[in-house]
Amino acid sequence: MIDPFNNRATSLSGPARDILPVTPSDTTDLSAVAVALYVETGGTVSFVAASGDTRTVTVGDFYILPVGARRVLATGTTASGIHALMVN
């Protein structure tokens, strides 16, 4: 899995290069570590952070969650319209 947080030569100061829709899953990682998540309809988002720790946060509509995420979990996620912001 590509992880932009492991290679500081990758710039995290510019815009994302792509945005991909996310289907929450308890078993499948994203294709690469996302530098942020965008949520269209608010609720709770349970995810595995770039650090490997599981986190659950509550966000509002049209929210950008500026944290590295390797997986968005189905269990505990009520938000919808989730997209991964990618730099790779």
Secondary structure, 3 states (H helix, E strand, C coil): CECCCCCCCCCCCCCCCEEEECCCCCCCCCCECECEEEEEECEEEEEEECCCCEEEEEECCCEEECCCEEEECCCCCCCEEEEEEECC
